[in-house]
Amino acid sequence: MTSKQRAYLKSIAMNTEPILQIGKGRLTPEITASVDEALEARELIKISVLNNCMEEADELARTLSERTGSEVVQVIGKKIVLYRESKKKKKIVLP
């Protein structure tokens, strides 16, 4: 992903609300499956990491990216933004 594409995705993500939360339950297979489904449906998602989560947001982002085949767009504080092109419902056209 180029820096121009990443900047474009960041601009879209600014106005997006988090759709998933990761808390003290850590990163379970169910959460990974939810992230995978959300990426297929939306392509770009924002995840909120709660304060009671034992893992750091950047570690979670890296792990989720590997497990779902997505790209980490950005990690700011406790927010993670992931992108993966949808196989069936392509919505975002990258520059």
N, C-alpha and C positions, 0 to 999 in steps of 0.2 A: 504494500500500500504506500502510495507516495504521500509526501507531506501536504500537498494540495488536497488530496482526497481525505486525509485525516482531518485537516482544517475544516473541510466542508461537512464532514460527519459531526465534528465538535459543535459547529454552528447549529446543526439540526438538534443535537442532543441538549443544547442549552435550554430549549423550551419543552423538553420532554420530562415527564414525571417518572420517578422510579416505579417499576411494575413488580419488582420482587424485593424481598428483604432476607438477609442472611443474619441469623442471630446466634444464640449460644448452641443451637443444634448443629452448628458447623456445616460443612459442605457434604450433604448426604446425596445418595444416588437420586433421590426424589427431586432435590433442588436442581441437580444437574439436568435431569429430564425436563423439568419446568423451563429452565434456561434454553435448552435445545428447542423445545416447542415454541417458546416465545420468539426466538431468533428466526425460526422458519416462518412464523406468522408476521413478524414486524421488521425483521432484518436488523434494526438498530434498537437496542434496549439499554435501559439504565437500571442498575441494581444498587440498593442501599444496604450498607453493612452496618448493623446495629452496634451500639457501644458495648454490649455484653458478648460480642463475638470474640473468641480468643485469637483468631488469625488476623493478620494484617490484610488490608484491602488489596494491596499489590500482589500478594501471594495468592489470594483467592482469584484475582483476575487472571493471573498466569495459569492457574490450575483449570479454571473454567474454560479458558481459551483453548487449552490443550484437549480437554475432554469433549468440547463441542465443535472444534474445528473453526473457531471464530477468531477475529482479530480484536485485540484490546485497543480501543480508540483512545481512551484516557482513564486515568484514575486520579480523582481529586478528593483528598480527604477520605471520606467514607463512601464515596460514590464511584461506581464502576460503569463504564460505557463499553459495550461490546457490539461488534458488527459482524454479520455473516450474510452473504448474498443468499436469498431464498431460491430454492430449486424450482418452486412452482409459482410463487406469487411475487415476482420481482417488483419492488415499489421504488427503491432508491436508485437513481442513475448517478454514478460517480463521474466527476469531471475528468 
